[in-house]
């Protein structure tokens, strides 16, 4: 049986396969970063909601103390300043949330670009993979045809040997 020839584009095939694998890894990393940034944003939004709830609870607490006569003017003013400071912290934290939303948008763009790169690398690899499969089928067909020709040659040689043997006996 004849030796199977090596695929002439094997080096390119290996390079494309490596590029595809690297693109998949980069996409996975970018997607992981996107999920982390989304989790951070969700956490920040929850913290903001908690801040609002804390401020509202303090307002109710101070209002109850005022109603019950448990606060003097200085304490009332201090409570108002505390509520105002809590409100300022909420507004400042909203700025941090906006920054995080921009970070998330950038992470989403990066993940999308990585996905495009991955799809492009996969497409190039698949095209070369299809070419290799087609080449392998052709090689198998050629080997089969050569084997059939060899078998025909052997059969003809046997036939002529028998024919010569019969003629020599006559």
HELIX and SHEET records of a PDB file:
HELIX    1   1 UNK A   10  UNK A   67  1                                  58    
HELIX    2   2 UNK A   73  UNK A  169  1                                  97    
END                                                                             
